[in-house]
Amino acid sequence: MRKRVVPLAIACALLGPIAPGLALAEPAVVSQQLGSYVVRPGDTLWGIAAHFLKNPWEWQKIWHANPQIRNPNLIYPGDRIVLYRMPNGEPAVEVVPLQPQLQVTAIPSYHTGIIMPFLHSPAIIANKQEYEKLPYLAAALHERPAYTAGDRVFVSGLDQAAVGTRYSIVRLGTELHRLADPKPLGYSMINLGTAELLHNGGEAEIRILSARREISLGDRLVPITPSPTPHYFPSAPKRAVAAQIVAKANNAEELTVGQVVILDQGANAQLQPGNVMEIDDSARMGKNAVTGKDFPLPPEKIGTLMIFRVFPQVSYAVITAATRGIPLGADVYYPTAGPAKLQQEAELTP
């Protein structure tokens, strides 16, 4: 029978705070009695952490209190999480499956359908010259403005490629740069769909397997590298970081929960997949009721996001909470936004 000890993000809901300053979500059930929770299909690690903690990134603090846990992410639907106190008084949880014989997949960190298209495709390219070197869709027997799943297209640049190789179909996206600095950080890549190579050589041909957007002649191909879906849990960045949302993955005027955005900070700022940060509207102006002049207002928290893919200078994140529409250019912080000196203290990468 599978038996595991997991982080205490859930234990704190029934056993009370276990670390100074740890904030529970409201309403929280605090009790000295033992309790249990059954993991349901559709649960995510983010959802469980956010349900029991006001600040889901504090889950990592609880995890550090239990160094014997090898992997806190492997929780399965049907698992019963039993809460108890160890002999030394520390709370702990033990996970026992209700149906040990059932083969199921561990619950994901976040809804994978949202972030999957951005995990296994080339999300960033250095410059236009590198993009132009990629193989491209060159011609079709029946030329049309757009192509979709099932269509066959001839390509250029795959003379020696192995038949059966699968590709992401991509298009050059937004030039990425910090809003106050025109120096480019690279270009985002729009993931249009997937394709499989049917024939190589001078008349190489692909079949489009899936299409997320309209696909046109001239779009580029990048081989798909098979890899398991990353599994991570909400955590805090290693140091103070101030960033901005510099691009979005869709054409929505305002961003909301479940949408993917690009930040102007990445691994150079020690950001990692799973890091959670606060989204603030810092450029708020009201009107002075007496003078009628602009009156600067303090920053307002309007959401949170979780980073899931990191590059040296930029990172991809999914919005996990939003109180209203989030604009392009919104400020993103860790720790939470406060006095203006926070931006001075945050170590921004050049």
Secondary structure by P-SEA (a helix, b strand, c coil): ccccccccccccccccccccccccccccccccccbbbbbcccccaaaaaaaccccccaaaaaaaacccccccccccccbbbbbbbccccccbbbbbbccccbbbbccccccccccccccccccccccaaaaaacccccccccccccccccbbbbbcccccccccbbbbbccccccccccccccccbbbbbbcbbbbbcccccbbbbbbccccccccccbbbbbbbbbccccccbbbcccbbbbcccccccccccccccbbbbbcccccccccccbbbbbbccbbbbbccccccbbbbcccccbbbbbccccccccccccccccccccccccccccccccccccccccccc
